Amino acid sequence: MSIESEPNRINACDIDELNYSVDPWQLDMRQISPGTMHAQIDFAQINGMLLSHEHWSQGLSAVGATPAGYLALAVCSTEDRRAANWNGAELDSQHLGYGFDAAETEFVTPADEEHWVILVPKDLIISHLGEESAADLLHKKGVLRQTPKQRRQLISLVDHGLGKLPGGGKEQVDGQTRTAIHSELLDIITEILLLNDMGRKHSTQRKRYLACLKAIIYATGLKTPIRVPELAAVAGVSQRVLELGFQETLGMSPQKFLRLDRFNKLHRDLRNTRSASSRVTAICNRWGFHELGRTAVEYKRLFGESPSSTLRQEIQPHGIRLADALPETTNR
């Protein structure tokens, strides 16, 4: 299915639906705050660019990659809440997230997070900057400085492209307006790229972040539980350094992250198991949960339902994805 320029909406009701819906982002996301997940993504294609305004009710941790063939920019809401963290740095009022052409990416968002995302085709941004300038300005990933004015302009243009009016109303966006939004976005993005020196010093804190990232990627790929000392050895640091890295990056201990990761894997197994003979006990044991009463209480607190309710659910056919709004040449 290919979606043209009119705005569309995705509603995802759990973490696995959200993982599916954000394609062409290649992400493995984990829910890290308790409560029923609801994610709403409004999106539209504007002359090859993909714009989205997203709200996620629960905190997430994600590892993966930005979309191949695109420059990705993420602007986050910063009002009265803990800032999102992108590749080890906070996304506050003066910084936005950046990734170019399938850049490896790790981010953490707090509960009730709102953000605006712009995907610009790689060829378009190179053409706009010029080959020589693009070679100097386009790097794989990072956090870019932005002025308050640039931040306001980016948010306003994305919402305008989605037909959002102040006060919550909607409007139709005609072809002439889409062209103007496209042009203004390119100009502001170019200003931001020119403003930034994207070199990054390897400070002690940066090294702790890299150890944390290595540990997260390793742990989330495992089929069986792992203990923190083993994880620290994999990351090549002491347990204390790993604990500091997790606290700085995720705001939690590695012990808590590993437990949340196992709960997310349990949720995925329960959701994807269709055998009538399957037992919650066996699936819980697979992920190291042997105290079933306590497990059920923690599971319900995190996902808003019991393990047995997840197992009994009928999986609905997947709906639209962000990728469905991309041009056919890049739609996967």
Phi, psi and chi 1 to 4 in degrees:
 res  aa     phi    psi   chi1   chi2   chi3   chi4
   1 MET       -  131.3  169.8  172.2   57.5      -
   2 SER  -115.5  128.9  177.6      -      -      -
   3 ILE  -105.8  132.3  -63.0  171.9      -      -
   4 GLU   -83.7 -150.9  -60.7  -57.1  -32.5      -
   5 SER   -80.2   -8.8  -60.8      -      -      -
   6 GLU   -70.4  146.6  -67.5  -55.0  -42.4      -
   7 PRO   -63.0  148.0  -19.9   31.3      -      -
   8 ASN  -136.1  163.5  -68.4  -87.7      -      -
   9 ARG  -131.0  136.0  173.7  168.8  -68.9  177.1
  10 ILE  -110.7  132.1  -68.4  170.4      -      -
  11 ASN  -118.2  119.4  -72.6  -65.5      -      -
  12 ALA  -114.2  133.1      -      -      -      -
  13 CYS  -105.4    0.0  -64.0      -      -      -
  14 ASP  -155.6  173.4   70.4   21.5      -      -
  15 ILE   -65.6  -32.9 -170.5   65.2      -      -
  16 ASP   -71.8  -37.1  -68.2  -51.2      -      -
  17 GLU   -62.3  -40.4  -74.2 -174.1    3.9      -
  18 LEU   -65.8  -41.8 -177.0   57.4      -      -
  19 ASN   -55.0  -43.0  -94.3  -52.9      -      -
  20 TYR   -67.3  -42.9  171.5   84.0      -      -
  21 SER   -69.5  -26.3  -61.2      -      -      -
  22 VAL   -85.1   -1.9  -62.1      -      -      -
  23 ASP   -50.7  129.5  179.9   45.6      -      -
  24 PRO   -92.3    3.1   35.7  -38.7      -      -
  25 TRP   -63.6  134.8  -68.7   75.6      -      -
  26 GLN  -103.6   89.2  -60.3  -58.4  -58.6      -
  27 LEU  -125.6  147.4  -61.1  174.4      -      -
  28 ASP  -117.1  104.2 -174.9    4.2      -      -
  29 MET  -104.4  147.2  -65.3 -171.2  -79.4      -
  30 ARG  -125.0  136.2  -64.2  -71.3 -173.3  -89.0
  31 GLN   -79.0  129.8 -177.3  172.8  -32.2      -
  32 ILE  -123.7    1.6   59.4  173.8      -      -
  33 SER  -123.9  150.8   69.3      -      -      -
  34 PRO   -80.1  144.5   27.9  -34.0      -      -
  35 GLY   131.2  163.6      -      -      -      -
  36 THR   -67.6  131.8  -57.3      -      -      -
  37 MET   -78.3  133.1  167.3   63.1   72.7      -
  38 HIS  -138.8  122.9  177.9   70.3      -      -
  39 ALA  -121.4  133.3      -      -      -      -
  40 GLN  -123.2  127.2  179.0  177.4  -63.0      -
  41 ILE  -127.3  112.8  -55.1  175.2      -      -
  42 ASP   -94.6  132.5  -68.8  -46.0      -      -
  43 PHE  -148.8  156.5   66.4  100.6      -      -
  44 ALA  -157.7  150.2      -      -      -      -
  45 GLN   -93.9  129.1 -178.3 -155.0  132.5      -
  46 ILE  -121.6   96.2  -58.3  -68.6      -      -
  47 ASN    50.3   46.6  -65.1   -2.2      -      -
  48 GLY    97.7  -23.3      -      -      -      -
  49 MET   -83.5  146.7  -69.8 -173.8 -172.8      -
  50 LEU  -110.1  120.6 -176.3   62.3      -      -
  51 LEU  -111.5  140.2  -48.1 -179.1      -      -
  52 SER  -145.8  149.1   60.4      -      -      -
  53 HIS  -123.3  117.7 -177.0  175.9      -      -
  54 GLU  -125.2  143.0  -49.8  178.3    8.2      -
  55 HIS  -134.4  124.2  177.6  -95.1      -      -
  56 TRP  -118.0  123.2  -59.8  -15.8      -      -
  57 SER   -72.4  -24.8   64.0      -      -      -
  58 GLN  -118.7  154.4  -60.5  -54.8  -33.2      -
  59 GLY   -68.4  144.1      -      -      -      -
  60 LEU  -131.4  150.5  -58.9  178.5      -      -
  61 SER  -121.1  134.3  167.8      -      -      -
  62 ALA  -139.2  143.9      -      -      -      -
  63 VAL  -131.4  151.1  -67.9      -      -      -
  64 GLY   156.2 -135.9      -      -      -      -
  65 ALA  -146.7  150.1      -      -      -      -
  66 THR   -72.4  165.7   63.2      -      -      -
  67 PRO   -62.3  135.1  -27.1   37.4      -      -
  68 ALA   -65.7  136.2      -      -      -      -
  69 GLY    84.8   10.1      -      -      -      -
  70 TYR  -135.3  151.2  -73.5   85.7      -      -
  71 LEU   -89.8  123.8  164.7   68.0      -      -
  72 ALA  -111.1  131.8      -      -      -      -
  73 LEU  -127.5  136.8  -61.7  172.0      -      -
  74 ALA  -128.8  122.3      -      -      -      -
  75 VAL  -110.9  127.7 -178.8      -      -      -
  76 CYS  -110.1  151.8  -69.8      -      -      -
  77 SER   -70.6  142.0  173.9      -      -      -
  78 THR  -126.8   14.9   59.9      -      -      -
  79 GLU   -83.0  116.1  -62.2  176.1    3.7      -
  80 ASP    55.1   37.2  -59.3  -36.1      -      -
  81 ARG  -154.9  163.0   59.7  172.0   68.0   93.9
  82 ARG   -62.9  132.9 -178.5  173.6  177.5  -94.0
  83 ALA   -69.4  151.4      -      -      -      -
  84 ALA   -66.9  155.9      -      -      -      -
  85 ASN  -119.5  128.1 -173.6  -64.7      -      -
  86 TRP  -124.7  114.7  177.0  -79.3      -      -
  87 ASN    49.7   41.9  -67.0  -49.4      -      -
  88 GLY    87.8    4.7      -      -      -      -
  89 ALA  -131.1  149.1      -      -      -      -
  90 GLU   -76.4  141.1  -74.3 -166.1  -12.7      -
  91 LEU   -96.4   93.4  -63.4 -173.1      -      -
  92 ASP  -107.7 -162.1   54.0   22.6      -      -
  93 SER   -67.3  -15.6   60.9      -      -      -
  94 GLN  -110.7    4.3  -61.2  179.8   43.2      -
  95 HIS  -139.6  143.1  -63.2   89.5      -      -
  96 LEU  -127.5  155.8   55.1   82.5      -      -
  97 GLY   -80.7  148.6      -      -      -      -
  98 TYR  -143.7  136.1  164.9   90.2      -      -
  99 GLY  -151.8  140.8      -      -      -      -
 100 PHE  -123.9  120.8 -177.9   66.5      -      -
 101 ASP    54.5   72.2 -165.2   16.9      -      -
 102 ALA    62.4   40.5      -      -      -      -
 103 ALA   -71.2  138.2      -      -      -      -
 104 GLU   -61.2  134.6  -69.0 -176.8   -0.1      -
 105 THR  -139.8  142.1  -63.0      -      -      -
 106 GLU  -136.0  132.9  176.0  -86.7  -28.3      -
 107 PHE  -147.6  159.5   62.7   81.6      -      -
 108 VAL  -131.9  131.6 -177.5      -      -      -
 109 THR  -121.1  141.3   60.3      -      -      -
 110 PRO   -77.0  170.5   28.5  -33.8      -      -
 111 ALA   -62.5  149.6      -      -      -      -
 112 ASP    61.6   39.7 -159.2   28.2      -      -
 113 GLU   -85.9  138.5  163.8   59.1   15.9      -
 114 GLU  -124.0  134.5 -177.4  179.8   21.5      -
 115 HIS  -152.8  161.3   49.6  -88.4      -      -
 116 TRP  -121.8  131.3  -64.4 -101.2      -      -
 117 VAL  -125.6  138.8 -179.5      -      -      -
 118 ILE  -125.7  124.7  -55.1  163.3      -      -
 119 LEU  -111.2  119.8  -62.3 -176.2      -      -
 120 VAL  -112.3  125.5 -175.5      -      -      -
 121 PRO   -53.0  135.4  -26.9   35.6      -      -
 122 LYS   -52.0  -48.2  172.4 -177.1  172.3 -179.8
 123 ASP   -63.8  -35.0  -67.9  -16.5      -      -
 124 LEU   -66.7  -45.1  174.2   62.2      -      -
 125 ILE   -69.4  -36.2 -165.1   70.8      -      -
 126 ILE   -66.4  -41.6  -70.5  174.9      -      -
 127 SER   -62.8  -39.6  173.6      -      -      -
 128 HIS   -70.6  -38.9 -172.8   74.7      -      -
 129 LEU   -80.1  -28.9  -69.6  170.6      -      -
 130 GLY    93.2  143.9      -      -      -      -
 131 GLU   -56.7  -44.2  -67.7  -80.5   -6.0      -
 132 GLU   -67.8  -46.6 -173.6  173.8  -18.5      -
 133 SER   -65.6  -39.1  -64.6      -      -      -
 134 ALA   -61.3  -39.5      -      -      -      -
 135 ALA   -61.8  -32.7      -      -      -      -
 136 ASP   -81.7  -32.2  -67.5  -26.7      -      -
 137 LEU   -97.5  -28.1  -65.7  174.1      -      -
 138 LEU   -92.8  111.4  -65.8  176.5      -      -
 139 HIS  -116.3  175.0  -59.6  -95.8      -      -
 140 LYS   -69.5  -48.1  -85.8  -69.0 -175.5 -178.9
 141 LYS  -159.2  166.5   63.6 -178.8  179.7 -178.9
 142 GLY   160.7 -169.0      -      -      -      -
 143 VAL  -121.1  130.1  172.8      -      -      -
 144 LEU  -105.6  142.8  -54.8 -177.1      -      -
 145 ARG   -75.0  145.0  -62.3 -170.9  -53.3  -81.1
 146 GLN  -140.6  151.4   61.7 -176.1  -11.3      -
 147 THR   -84.2  158.1   66.2      -      -      -
 148 PRO   -55.4  -36.7  -27.8   36.3      -      -
 149 LYS   -64.8  -44.4  178.8 -179.3  178.2 -178.9
 150 GLN   -62.3  -40.2  -71.6  167.9  -24.1      -
 151 ARG   -61.1  -47.3 -179.4  177.1 -176.9  -84.2
 152 ARG   -60.9  -41.1  -71.0 -166.9  -59.1  -89.8
 153 GLN   -64.3  -43.6  -71.7  174.2  -40.6      -
 154 LEU   -62.3  -47.2  -72.7  175.4      -      -
 155 ILE   -61.2  -45.5  -68.9  173.1      -      -
 156 SER   -62.1  -43.0  176.0      -      -      -
 157 LEU   -67.5  -40.1  -74.2  167.1      -      -
 158 VAL   -62.6  -48.5  170.6      -      -      -
 159 ASP   -63.4  -36.9  -79.7  -14.5      -      -
 160 HIS   -63.0  -42.9 -166.0 -174.7      -      -
 161 GLY   -63.2  -26.5      -      -      -      -
 162 LEU   -88.8    0.5  -62.3  174.0      -      -
 163 GLY    77.2   19.0      -      -      -      -
 164 LYS   -84.8  129.2  -70.0  177.0  175.6  -76.4
 165 LEU  -103.9  153.0  -66.0  170.6      -      -
 166 PRO   -55.6  135.7  -24.5   34.0      -      -
 167 GLY    92.2   -1.3      -      -      -      -
 168 GLY    96.9    2.3      -      -      -      -
 169 GLY   -76.9  174.1      -      -      -      -
 170 LYS  -128.0  152.1  -63.3  -75.3  -71.2 -176.7
 171 GLU  -140.4  158.1   66.1  173.0  -13.7      -
 172 GLN   -80.8  137.7  -70.2  -67.3  110.0      -
 173 VAL  -106.4  112.1 -176.0      -      -      -
 174 ASP   -82.1  173.6   59.8   28.5      -      -
 175 GLY   -60.9  -39.9      -      -      -      -
 176 GLN   -65.2  -41.1 -175.8  175.6   -3.6      -
 177 THR   -65.7  -41.7  -58.0      -      -      -
 178 ARG   -59.6  -41.3  -74.4 -164.2  -67.8  -90.1
 179 THR   -63.6  -40.4  -60.9      -      -      -
 180 ALA   -66.4  -42.3      -      -      -      -
 181 ILE   -62.1  -44.7  -68.3  169.5      -      -
 182 HIS   -56.8  -46.3  179.0  -89.7      -      -
 183 SER   -67.6  -43.7  177.5      -      -      -
 184 GLU   -66.1  -39.5  -72.0 -176.9   56.8      -
 185 LEU   -61.7  -44.7  -80.1  170.7      -      -
 186 LEU   -59.5  -41.3  -83.8  176.7      -      -
 187 ASP   -65.3  -44.6  -72.4  -16.8      -      -
 188 ILE   -68.7  -40.7  -64.4  167.8      -      -
 189 ILE   -61.8  -40.3  -68.7  167.2      -      -
 190 THR   -62.2  -43.4  -60.5      -      -      -
 191 GLU   -57.1  -44.8  -73.8  179.3    9.3      -
 192 ILE   -65.3  -42.8  -68.5  171.6      -      -
 193 LEU   -62.5  -40.3  -69.3  172.0      -      -
 194 LEU   -68.5  -28.2  -70.2  169.9      -      -
 195 LEU   -70.5  -24.7  174.0   67.8      -      -
 196 ASN  -103.8  140.9  -77.4  -91.3      -      -
 197 ASP  -104.6  110.8  169.5   18.0      -      -
 198 MET   -90.6   13.4  -73.4  179.8  -83.3      -
 199 GLY   -68.4  149.1      -      -      -      -
 200 ARG  -131.8  124.6 -173.2 -175.4  -73.3  -84.9
 201 LYS   -77.1  143.2  -64.1  179.5  180.0  178.1
 202 HIS   -88.5   77.0  -77.0 -101.5      -      -
 203 SER   -74.1  172.0   63.9      -      -      -
 204 THR   -59.7  -42.0  -58.8      -      -      -
 205 GLN   -63.9  -38.8 -176.7  173.4  -14.3      -
 206 ARG   -62.5  -40.1  176.6   67.1  177.3  168.8
 207 LYS   -65.5  -36.7  -69.3  176.1 -178.3  177.1
 208 ARG   -65.0  -40.2  -72.2 -163.6  -64.8  -93.6
 209 TYR   -61.2  -44.6  161.2   71.6      -      -
 210 LEU   -63.5  -36.7  -68.1  173.3      -      -
 211 ALA   -65.5  -41.5      -      -      -      -
 212 CYS   -61.3  -45.3  175.0      -      -      -
 213 LEU   -61.7  -43.7  176.8   58.1      -      -
 214 LYS   -60.4  -41.5 -174.6  174.9 -178.4  179.6
 215 ALA   -65.6  -42.6      -      -      -      -
 216 ILE   -62.0  -47.9  -70.1  169.9      -      -
 217 ILE   -61.3  -41.9  -67.6  171.3      -      -
 218 TYR   -66.3  -47.1 -176.2   80.8      -      -
 219 ALA   -65.1  -42.4      -      -      -      -
 220 THR   -69.9  -18.4   54.3      -      -      -
 221 GLY   -89.2   -4.3      -      -      -      -
 222 LEU   -79.3  150.4  -68.7  175.3      -      -
 223 LYS   -96.1   -9.6  -57.0  -66.9 -174.7 -175.5
 224 THR  -134.9  159.3   55.7      -      -      -
 225 PRO   -64.3  157.7  -21.4   33.5      -      -
 226 ILE  -135.9  149.5 -173.2  173.1      -      -
 227 ARG   -92.2  157.4  -63.6  172.4   60.4 -110.5
 228 VAL   -61.1  -45.1  174.1      -      -      -
 229 PRO   -58.1  -38.4  -26.3   36.7      -      -
 230 GLU   -65.2  -39.4  -62.4  171.7  -87.2      -
 231 LEU   -66.3  -39.4 -166.0   59.4      -      -
 232 ALA   -62.1  -39.7      -      -      -      -
 233 ALA   -63.9  -40.4      -      -      -      -
 234 VAL   -61.4  -40.4  168.3      -      -      -
 235 ALA   -76.9  -11.4      -      -      -      -
 236 GLY    76.4   27.4      -      -      -      -
 237 VAL  -136.4  169.7  -64.5      -      -      -
 238 SER   -73.0  163.1   68.6      -      -      -
 239 GLN   -62.0  -37.3 -176.6  170.8  -26.9      -
 240 ARG   -63.9  -43.7  177.0   56.6 -179.5  158.5
 241 VAL   -63.4  -40.8  168.8      -      -      -
 242 LEU   -63.5  -40.6 -171.2   66.8      -      -
 243 GLU   -62.8  -41.3  -71.6  170.1  -13.1      -
 244 LEU   -63.6  -42.2  -75.2  171.9      -      -
 245 GLY   -61.7  -42.3      -      -      -      -
 246 PHE   -66.7  -40.4  -92.9   82.2      -      -
 247 GLN   -65.2  -41.5 -164.2   61.3   46.9      -
 248 GLU   -69.6  -35.4  -69.5  165.7   -9.6      -
 249 THR   -89.8  -46.1  -57.1      -      -      -
 250 LEU  -107.9  -14.3  -60.7 -178.9      -      -
 251 GLY    74.4   24.8      -      -      -      -
 252 MET  -153.0  167.2   67.1  178.4   68.6      -
 253 SER   -79.5  158.9   68.5      -      -      -
 254 PRO   -62.9  -32.0   14.0  -24.5      -      -
 255 GLN   -59.5  -45.8  -69.5   90.8  -22.6      -
 256 LYS   -67.8  -40.7 -177.9  174.9 -178.8  179.8
 257 PHE   -61.1  -44.5  173.0   80.0      -      -
 258 LEU   -62.8  -37.6  -71.6  174.0      -      -
 259 ARG   -67.1  -43.1 -169.8  166.0 -179.3   83.2
 260 LEU   -63.6  -38.4  -73.2  169.1      -      -
 261 ASP   -61.7  -42.7  178.1   58.6      -      -
 262 ARG   -66.0  -37.6  -74.0 -167.9  -69.5  130.1
 263 PHE   -63.5  -40.1  -91.5  114.5      -      -
 264 ASN   -65.4  -38.5  -83.6  -92.1      -      -
 265 LYS   -67.9  -37.8  -72.7  170.7  176.4  172.0
 266 LEU   -60.6  -46.0  170.9   60.7      -      -
 267 HIS   -58.2  -44.1  178.3  -86.7      -      -
 268 ARG   -64.9  -42.1 -173.0  167.8  -60.2  172.9
 269 ASP   -64.7  -44.1  -84.3    3.2      -      -
 270 LEU   -62.2  -41.5  -69.9  167.8      -      -
 271 ARG   -67.5  -34.0 -169.6  175.3 -172.1  -87.1
 272 ASN   -96.7    0.4  -66.9  -29.6      -      -
 273 THR   -91.0  122.5  -62.7      -      -      -
 274 ARG  -113.6    0.4  -59.0  -88.7   64.6   86.3
 275 SER   -71.6  128.6  171.7      -      -      -
 276 ALA   -65.8  -23.5      -      -      -      -
 277 SER   -88.0   -3.1   62.6      -      -      -
 278 SER   -65.4  145.9  -63.2      -      -      -
 279 ARG  -121.3  137.4  -65.6  -72.8 -176.5  -90.8
 280 VAL   -57.1  -39.7  169.5      -      -      -
 281 THR   -57.9  -47.1  -59.0      -      -      -
 282 ALA   -64.2  -40.4      -      -      -      -
 283 ILE   -70.5  -37.7  -59.5  172.7      -      -
 284 CYS   -63.5  -44.8  -73.9      -      -      -
 285 ASN   -60.3  -34.2  -72.6  -18.1      -      -
 286 ARG   -57.2  -32.4 -175.1 -174.7  -53.7  160.1
 287 TRP  -104.4   18.4  -69.5  109.3      -      -
 288 GLY    82.5   15.2      -      -      -      -
 289 PHE  -100.1  104.7  -63.8  110.3      -      -
 290 HIS  -109.0  -19.1  -56.9  -65.1      -      -
 291 GLU   -92.5   91.2  -61.0  178.1   35.5      -
 292 LEU   -65.9  -35.9  -62.0 -176.8      -      -
 293 GLY   -63.8  -49.2      -      -      -      -
 294 ARG   -64.0  -40.2  177.8 -174.5  173.8 -170.5
 295 THR   -60.2  -44.2  -62.4      -      -      -
 296 ALA   -63.1  -39.2      -      -      -      -
 297 VAL   -65.4  -47.4  169.5      -      -      -
 298 GLU   -65.1  -40.8  -73.9 -170.3   62.2      -
 299 TYR   -61.6  -46.1 -175.9   96.4      -      -
 300 LYS   -65.8  -36.3 -173.1  170.4 -175.7  178.8
 301 ARG   -63.4  -38.1 -175.0 -176.4  -59.8  126.0
 302 LEU   -76.7  -45.8 -177.8   59.4      -      -
 303 PHE  -107.8   -5.9  -62.6  112.3      -      -
 304 GLY    81.0   11.6      -      -      -      -
 305 GLU  -156.0  163.0   62.7 -173.9   17.2      -
 306 SER   -80.2  159.1   67.8      -      -      -
 307 PRO   -57.2  -40.1  -25.3   34.6      -      -
 308 SER   -65.8  -32.9   57.9      -      -      -
 309 SER   -66.0  -41.3  -64.9      -      -      -
 310 THR   -62.1  -42.7  -56.1      -      -      -
 311 LEU   -62.9  -35.4 -177.3   63.1      -      -
 312 ARG   -82.3  -12.3  -70.5 -165.5  -57.4  -94.1
 313 GLN   -64.7  141.6  -80.3 -179.1   11.0      -
 314 GLU   -84.7  125.3  -70.8  -68.5  -30.4      -
 315 ILE   -76.3  123.0  -64.2  179.8      -      -
 316 GLN   -79.2  150.3  -60.9  -62.7  -42.1      -
 317 PRO   -56.8  140.6  -22.5   32.8      -      -
 318 HIS   -62.3  143.7  -75.8  -57.0      -      -
 319 GLY   -91.0 -150.9      -      -      -      -
 320 ILE   -75.8  159.3   57.8  175.7      -      -
 321 ARG  -123.1  164.7  -52.2  158.8  -61.3  160.6
 322 LEU   -57.6  -36.7  -69.4  174.5      -      -
 323 ALA   -59.8  -24.1      -      -      -      -
 324 ASP   -69.0  -14.5  -65.2  -39.0      -      -
 325 ALA   -93.0   -6.3      -      -      -      -
 326 LEU   -80.1  155.7  -60.8  176.8      -      -
 327 PRO   -56.6  151.9  -22.9   32.4      -      -
 328 GLU   -55.5  -31.0  -68.7  -67.1  -16.7      -
 329 THR   -67.7  -22.1   53.3      -      -      -
 330 THR  -117.3   -7.1   56.2      -      -      -
 331 ASN   -68.3  128.3 -165.0   -8.3      -      -
 332 ARG  -114.3      -  -63.5  178.7  -64.1  164.1
